[in-house]
Structure formats: C-alpha cells, structure tokens
Amino acid sequence: MRSTLIVSTAISIKSVANHRAHLWKDWAILLLFLGKIRVSLLVTLSTATGYLLAAKEVTVQMLLPAGAVFLLACGSCALNQYQERKIDALMERTKNRPLPSGKLHPDTALLISIGLIFSGSCILFCWANLIAWGLSLFAIFWYNGFYTYLKRRTAFAVIPGAMIGGVPPLIGWVAGGGHPLDPKVLAISSFFFMWQVPHFWLLLLNFGKEYEKAGFPSLTRIFTSAQIGRMTFLWIFATAVTCMITTLFGIVESYAIKGSLFAAGFWLVWKTCRILTAQSQEFPFRFNFRIINIYVLLVMFLFTVDRLIH
C-alpha cells in the first residue's frame, strides 16, 4: 500500500512538472511570435555590426546595446501587433498570430510590449549614451507612430517607413563611440534603408490581395504584378549598388572583402533578375524574399570579418 502511494505521488509530481513545462513552452512560443523573433534578431545583428565597425574590436560591452535593441525591437513588434490586431484577423497570413487567434489577451500583449520597450530604453540610457537612447525613441515613434498610421493612408508608406531600417546600425555605431554624422555610418544606414523597400514589396507580391482585403492601400490596386516586380528589381539593383558604394568610404579595408561584397551584389542581381519576366502572382517571389535576406546577412558577415582581421 505504501509503495503504491509513493508511485502515485511520483506520477502526480511528474504530471505537474510536465504540465508546467508545457505551459512555459507555450508561453515561450507566444512571446517569440509576438516579438517577431526573426525580424528582431536581424535588427539586433545590424546593431552589432554598427557597433563593431565603430569600436573596431569585439568587446563584451557590445552585448549591452545589441541586447537593448533586441528588447526594443521585440517590444516594438509586439506593440505593432497590438495596434493592428483587428486588421491581422482579416488576413490569412496573420490571423494565427497570438492576438487575432485569441491565444493572448490584448491587455497582456500591451503590458509585455511596454515592459520590453522600457527595459531596452533603460539599458541604452544607463549603459550607452544619450544619442543612442534618443535614436531608439525615434525608432519607436517612427515605426509604431508615423509608419503604422501612414500605411493605412498610402500605398507608398513603405518608402518613408524604410528609414527605420537605417536606425539600428546607427545606434550600434554611436554606442561604439562613433559620430552619428560620420559619412561611413550614413553610407551603412543608407544600405539598410534601401534593402527595406524590396524586402517589403516582395512580401506584397505574395500577399497583396490580403492587404487589399484588410483595407490597406496596396500597390496591387495601382500596378500590375509585373509592374511591381520591375519596380522591386530596380530597388534590389539599387540596394546592391549602395552596398558597393560603401566600399568607397573606407568601411572595409581588405581587398578580398571588397571583392566579396561586389560578388555578393552581382549574385543578388543575377538571382533576382527573373522578376523582370514574371507575369503573375504565380512566380515564386517568396524565393526572392529569402535571397535578399540572405544577401543582407552575408553583407553583415563580410563587414564583421573585415573588422576582425584588421
């Protein structure tokens, strides 16, 4: 009888432990989706790249601004999902997000987003400098205020909204001791700005009808898929050229890295030029979306390698 009781108690404790582990796993997954983890990690990497290029060395201090921007990016994405939860429910692509699916209460999501933004801001304020902190507040305002409002008014909101892409590397640069108006970091920020536009338009070519259904002004109402494809390719080409131009500012020193950046640019243009022949939504624009994201990761990797070897 006693052994039976012990076994039953052990099974009960194990069940409770498994239940708690399952709850923690569910919460972790919800938070990852709420903070758009892939977007936030990419923003964090661009911040770390900016810091590394300014500081010219890998230091433990780099983790503070990078970590702060990660919290800010997650918080900003969470706040955006709170702002657009009703619209997200209308689109197939976003209806399963934590808020429209009902897996997370809007008030909880709002508190989480405020907590993340506050935490990231405090880290930058205490451990970086006022310029980096000010830039982070500007980024939140521009994305969650100006851009979120503007994209409900015009189909071209992504162009001014793309400015947000150039802020994270600038935050990293300033936190690493660089001057915010240094031509080098302005060239880097310009590259990330240029990349943001085709990054979004490639999504639009996949989900334009859903944006229309949700009531967003969409380029798909103004132009055909072929026309949007050609405009997107021009921005992709300009992104590659902008990256090549950065080599003229002394950002990289190794001739091998400079050559690799040029090669990466030609590779990007070659892999995406088939957009010019696309006639319908059936063309695999998702493939080109992955290509341009791989390209920006490759560029950051090459910048980092150049700094480490010099």
Summary of the structure (lengths in Angstrom):
residues: 310
radius of gyration: 22.1
end to end distance: 72.6
largest distance: 81.9
contacts: 1040
relative contact order: 0.10
helix: 80%
strand: 0%
